[in-house]
C-alpha cells in the first residue's frame, strides 16, 4: 500500500534520522567523557569539533531532530485517532511544510556564523 509512496519515505526518513540522532548522542557522550581526563583533552576535542565540517554536521543533527519529532507527532496522530491513517499522506506533507518553515530560518541564522566566524 505504501510501497514507494509517502508512507514509505516517511518511514525511511524516520529511521535514518533516528540513527543519525543516536550516532550524534554517542559522539556527544564521548566528548563529555573527555572532561574526566582533564581540561587539556576536553579543550582539544572541543577545538577539533569546532571546525566548519562538524558545525555543518550539527546543523544536520538539528534537521534530523526536527524531522524526527514532527514525524513522530504524525505517527502518534495515525496511531491514536480514528482518522489519522486516512489522512497520513496529507499529514506527511504537513510535516514537510512545518519542517521547511522551521528549518530554513535556522539555516539562515546558523550558516553565516559557521562560514563567517560570527559564532566564535
Residue pairs with C-beta under 8 A, 6 or more apart in sequence:
1 7
2 8
2 11
5 89
6 88
6 89
6 92
6 93
7 88
7 89
7 92
9 92
10 71
10 74
10 88
10 92
10 95
13 67
13 71
14 67
14 68
14 71
14 72
14 75
16 64
17 63
17 64
17 65
17 67
17 68
17 71
18 68
20 60
20 61
20 64
21 61
21 64
21 65
21 68
24 57
24 61
24 64
31 45
31 46
31 49
34 41
34 42
34 44
34 45
35 41
35 42
48 54
50 120
52 114
52 115
55 110
55 114
56 114
59 106
59 107
59 110
59 111
59 114
62 103
62 106
62 110
63 99
63 103
66 99
66 102
66 103
67 95
67 99
70 95
70 98
70 99
71 92
71 95
73 95
74 88
74 91
74 92
74 94
74 95
77 84
77 91
78 84
78 85
78 88
78 91
84 91
110 119
112 118
113 119
